[in-house]
Amino acid sequence: MTREDAWNLANHWVAAWNAHDLDLIMTHYDDAVELTSPAAVQLLGISDGRVVGKANLRAYFQRGLSATRNYAFVLRTCCGA
């Protein structure tokens, strides 16, 4: 992946989240995704915070999107990039 490809991917990801577009957000994740998050404990009631599989991740993100609309991601560069 080139630097430009990575930058484009990151911008796409940020735009999807800021648009609250769950379908677009999900295009960034594989069917076999695994994510661990303390917020998943609260939002999904799973004790270890582990979200396995794209369908479960979608449900987790849907709950999160429904819980708040007061956020915006901003892509920043680091370290002189």
C-alpha positions as CSV (number, residue, x, y, z in Angstrom):
1,M,0.0,0.0,0.0
2,T,1.4,3.4,-0.9
3,R,1.3,6.4,1.4
4,E,-1.4,7.9,-0.9
5,D,-3.5,4.7,-0.7
6,A,-3.2,4.7,3.1
7,W,-4.2,8.4,3.2
8,N,-7.2,7.8,0.9
9,L,-8.3,4.8,3.0
10,A,-8.1,6.8,6.2
11,N,-10.0,9.7,4.7
12,H,-12.7,7.3,3.5
13,W,-13.0,5.7,7.0
14,V,-13.2,9.1,8.7
15,A,-15.9,10.3,6.2
16,A,-18.0,7.2,6.7
17,W,-18.0,7.7,10.5
18,N,-18.7,11.4,10.3
19,A,-21.6,10.7,7.9
20,H,-22.9,8.1,10.4
21,D,-23.2,5.8,7.4
22,L,-23.2,2.3,8.8
23,D,-23.1,0.6,5.4
24,L,-20.1,2.6,4.4
25,I,-18.4,2.0,7.7
26,M,-18.8,-1.7,7.4
27,T,-17.0,-1.8,4.0
28,H,-13.8,-1.4,5.9
29,Y,-14.1,-4.6,7.9
30,D,-13.7,-8.3,6.9
31,D,-16.2,-10.9,7.8
32,A,-13.8,-12.5,10.2
33,V,-13.1,-9.3,12.1
34,E,-12.4,-9.4,15.9
35,L,-12.5,-6.3,18.0
36,T,-12.1,-5.9,21.8
37,S,-13.5,-2.7,23.4
38,P,-14.5,-1.7,26.9
39,A,-17.5,0.1,25.3
40,A,-18.7,-3.3,24.0
41,V,-19.1,-4.4,27.5
42,Q,-21.5,-1.6,28.2
43,L,-23.3,-1.4,24.8
44,L,-23.7,-5.2,24.2
45,G,-23.5,-6.6,27.7
46,I,-20.7,-9.0,26.8
47,S,-18.3,-9.5,29.7
48,D,-15.0,-9.6,27.9
49,G,-15.8,-6.8,25.4
50,R,-14.9,-9.0,22.5
51,V,-16.9,-8.6,19.3
52,V,-16.4,-11.4,16.8
53,G,-17.7,-11.4,13.2
54,K,-18.9,-8.7,10.9
55,A,-22.6,-9.1,11.9
56,N,-21.8,-8.6,15.6
57,L,-19.5,-5.7,14.8
58,R,-22.4,-4.1,12.8
59,A,-24.7,-4.5,15.8
60,Y,-22.1,-3.0,18.1
61,F,-21.5,0.0,15.8
62,Q,-25.3,0.4,15.3
63,R,-25.8,0.7,19.1
64,G,-22.9,3.2,19.3
65,L,-24.3,5.3,16.5
66,S,-27.7,5.3,18.1
67,A,-26.3,6.3,21.4
68,T,-24.6,9.5,20.3
69,R,-24.4,11.9,17.4
70,N,-22.1,14.4,19.0
71,Y,-18.8,13.3,17.7
72,A,-16.6,14.0,14.7
73,F,-13.4,12.3,13.6
74,V,-10.5,14.4,12.4
75,L,-7.6,12.9,10.5
76,R,-4.3,14.3,11.6
77,T,-0.8,13.5,10.5
78,C,1.9,12.6,12.9
79,C,5.6,13.0,13.1
80,G,6.0,15.2,10.0
81,A,4.1,12.9,7.7
